[in-house]
């Protein structure tokens, strides 16, 4: 139950308990009062001096008994009717008052929780936009809500400084590392292409170039991961089908080299966001599906539109994937089957980048193993509301 409903129920419950207590007290007071009034008709309270013997004396006694019985019956009826009215009308009044207390508590909770609703809306906007620069800035009396808003603003400030420092560090470190790697690649390439280079030097140069390429992909992945963690504030409409077609055309050469068959099941899928980041998302999924496959394997890429979202589904054949490894493949530097030595299969950041970019666009990504081997990864993104 919401806080508003609990507050209204608490008001109604307090009124119900107090009303029932008051009704019980009034009921017993009225009952006691009516019992006191009917005591005048009890035997012995009226004394009549009658003559000894005679017909008049007997008739007088009979008339007295009849009058006394009628009076007792009348007051008993009156007492029962009065107590029933007190009980019934009082119960109706208590129930009506309880309903009124519930309504009053509901309206009062709306007024009391209005500042708290502002805090909730700000927190929701920050969670959806990843913009940690926004603050609540609550103005009002120094009460519990004001204290909560100040604590929330302080927490947002610390998180913003921490995330900005982390992003700057990763970006600066990646840029600083890219320069010497580029120089190393150039020097090794020149040494390998020299006419007097021996076969040992060429083999060593090719190995160094592979290691250098792996490090470059690692740095590119770190940069993409840093960019994906930032908020996507500039949302522009584009069709995911066009992005998928472009990525598949680029990956056709690698798929042919690895003898992997590509299947395109592409339908229009309009969405909004940063098309460059989404292209990196699709590229990582397609490259993973090709590289984590076996010769003469297959890859299926599907785009389609649902009612309120679009879907990108990338499935491939390959080795069996244990279900307990599904949740770990989206973590940075995690590879399936403990493969940390094969440089041609990436740096272990591909699916981490996919998840970060998906969440930055307000979507979700899930993975499930295929019974025949391989994975099926589904990315859901919000549909473009302006699309027909």
Secondary structure, DSSP 8 states (H G I E B T S, - for coil): --HHHHHHHHHHHHHHHHHHHHHHHHHHHHHHHHHHHGGGGSTTSS-----SSSHHHHHHHHHHHHHHHHHHHHHHHHHHHHHHHHHHHHHHHHHHHHHHHHHHHHHHHHHHTHHHHHHHHHHHHHHHH--TT------S-SSHHHHHHHHHHHHHHHHHHHHHHHHHHHHHHHHHHHHHHHHHHHHHHHHHTSTT--HHHHHHHHHHHHHHHHHHHHHHHHHHHHHHTS-----EEEEHHHHHHHHHHHHHHHHHHTT-EEEEEE---EEEE-HHHHHHHHHHHHHHHHHSS-TT-EEEEEEEE-SSEEEEEEEE--S---GGGTTTTTSTT--GGG--S-GGG--S-HHHHHHHHHHHTT-EEEEEE-TTSSEEEEEEEEB-TT--
